[in-house]
């Protein structure tokens, strides 16, 4: 599954490389890689690969859930589609409470006492995912697992999930991405090594070295 998901993301340009003109994350990290999983719903055949992948991952890991949740906004299309396929209730978690109406962060229904499986499109430092986990737990939900399409695998993210006692599961890895990119002629081996070095030290990476 990991290789097919990696191939799918590269095929539609959801993952690409920009070593000469690195992009800047909100956190300030310079990156030679970009991930835009928000384009997946525009490609139905490829999106099916992702949703089927989540379903298979849940079955393989025997992940418990009563409710499927998505992190707004990137995770919501995938969590909603997955919940529909599974026949499960679905909610989503806002980044912050609304300033009007019920002023709540969790939309869709009550999660008190429910086992909630959180779906993300992408994990970078893990901050937004774990913030959503905390919001769900504060609302009385039991959250032990997060599923994402992919994670950069940054050491700080790994440590953050461990500290929060949350297991992160991904459909694919960047090792699979880099291998598929090489097979597709999208990234030479020498540039793949640059990307691997960046992932080990994203905040200290210097694109000019």
QUIWOKA-V661032 format. One record per residue. N is the residue number from 1. PHI is phi in whole degrees, -180 to 180 (NA if undefined). PSI is psi in whole degrees, 0 to 359 (* if undefined). NEAR is the number of other C-alpha atoms within 10 Angstrom. Layout:
BEGIN
N_PHI_PSI_NEAR / N_PHI_PSI_NEAR
END
This chain:
BEGIN
1_NA_321_15 / 2_-57_315_18 / 3_-70_322_16 / 4_-68_322_18 / 5_-68_317_23 / 6_-59_313_26 / 7_-61_318_23 / 8_-61_314_21 / 9_-64_320_27 / 10_-69_323_20 / 11_-59_320_16 / 12_-99_2_16 / 13_81_18_16 / 14_-71_335_16 / 15_-124_132_18 / 16_-147_175_19 / 17_-128_140_21 / 18_-144_71_11 / 19_-72_327_16 / 20_-78_330_9 / 21_-130_77_12 / 22_-59_148_15 / 23_-92_163_16 / 24_-115_124_13 / 25_-74_165_11 / 26_-58_328_7 / 27_-74_351_9 / 28_97_353_9 / 29_-69_130_13 / 30_-82_137_19 / 31_-133_135_22 / 32_-88_4_21 / 33_-129_140_18 / 34_-124_146_16 / 35_-130_125_19 / 36_-134_80_15 / 37_-74_355_21 / 38_-70_345_16 / 39_-83_352_14 / 40_-57_315_21 / 41_-60_342_14 / 42_-77_347_10 / 43_-123_82_10 / 44_-53_316_10 / 45_-62_316_11 / 46_-71_326_18 / 47_-64_324_20 / 48_-59_323_16 / 49_-61_319_17 / 50_-69_311_23 / 51_-65_318_20 / 52_-63_326_14 / 53_-65_317_21 / 54_-61_317_23 / 55_-61_317_15 / 56_-67_321_14 / 57_-64_317_17 / 58_-62_317_16 / 59_-67_317_11 / 60_-63_318_9 / 61_-89_355_9 / 62_53_48_9 / 63_-75_128_15 / 64_-79_143_14 / 65_-161_145_19 / 66_-111_330_16 / 67_-136_142_21 / 68_-102_129_24 / 69_-120_151_32 / 70_-123_149_31 / 71_-91_122_26 / 72_-69_140_22 / 73_-104_340_14 / 74_-63_328_17 / 75_-84_345_24 / 76_-66_315_24 / 77_-57_318_19 / 78_-73_320_27 / 79_-67_321_29 / 80_-67_314_21 / 81_-64_319_17 / 82_-65_315_24 / 83_-61_321_19 / 84_-61_315_13 / 85_-65_321_12 / 86_-82_347_11 / 87_70_34_11 / 88_-112_155_14 / 89_-63_151_17 / 90_-133_138_23 / 91_-134_169_23 / 92_-137_155_25 / 93_-112_120_25 / 94_-73_157_19 / 95_-69_332_16 / 96_-154_160_14 / 97_-66_146_14 / 98_-65_151_12 / 99_-90_2_8 / 100_-139_178_7 / 101_63_227_7 / 102_-81_353_9 / 103_51_49_10 / 104_-117_155_14 / 105_-91_330_17 / 106_-100_120_24 / 107_-112_138_16 / 108_125_326_11 / 109_167_174_11 / 110_-76_143_14 / 111_-121_3_23 / 112_-58_125_14 / 113_75_5_12 / 114_-98_145_17 / 115_-82_116_21 / 116_-111_127_27 / 117_-101_120_24 / 118_-94_134_29 / 119_-113_129_30 / 120_-121_154_26 / 121_-86_324_25 / 122_-153_138_22 / 123_-115_123_22 / 124_-103_272_17 / 125_-89_346_20 / 126_93_355_20 / 127_-60_311_14 / 128_-68_322_16 / 129_-64_312_28 / 130_-72_333_20 / 131_-65_320_16 / 132_-67_322_24 / 133_-59_315_26 / 134_-63_320_15 / 135_-63_318_19 / 136_-66_316_25 / 137_-64_322_19 / 138_-65_334_12 / 139_-87_4_16 / 140_97_6_15 / 141_-82_157_21 / 142_-102_115_19 / 143_-126_117_21 / 144_-121_344_19 / 145_-138_145_20 / 146_-126_134_23 / 147_-114_133_26 / 148_-132_157_21 / 149_-64_315_25 / 150_-158_156_25 / 151_-133_147_24 / 152_-68_339_22 / 153_76_24_17 / 154_-59_139_19 / 155_-54_322_13 / 156_-67_328_16 / 157_-70_318_19 / 158_-59_315_17 / 159_-65_321_13 / 160_-66_319_16 / 161_-67_320_19 / 162_-63_317_12 / 163_-65_328_9 / 164_-88_0_12 / 165_58_47_12 / 166_-125_135_16 / 167_-94_126_13 / 168_-101_128_21 / 169_-121_134_19 / 170_-123_153_21 / 171_-74_330_21 / 172_-148_175_21 / 173_-127_166_17 / 174_-73_337_17 / 175_-62_317_15 / 176_-67_322_16 / 177_-61_312_25 / 178_-66_322_23 / 179_-65_314_19 / 180_-66_321_22 / 181_-62_322_22 / 182_-66_316_15 / 183_-65_328_12 / 184_-88_357_13 / 185_74_23_10 / 186_-95_345_16 / 187_-155_115_18 / 188_-63_156_14 / 189_-59_323_14 / 190_-65_322_8 / 191_-74_328_15 / 192_-61_323_20 / 193_-66_326_12 / 194_-63_317_15 / 195_-64_318_21 / 196_-62_320_15 / 197_-65_321_12 / 198_-62_319_21 / 199_-65_331_19 / 200_-76_333_15 / 201_-146_66_13 / 202_-62_325_19 / 203_-79_338_14 / 204_-103_3_10 / 205_-70_136_18 / 206_-119_111_11 / 207_-66_347_14 / 208_-91_355_6 / 209_-89_*_5
END
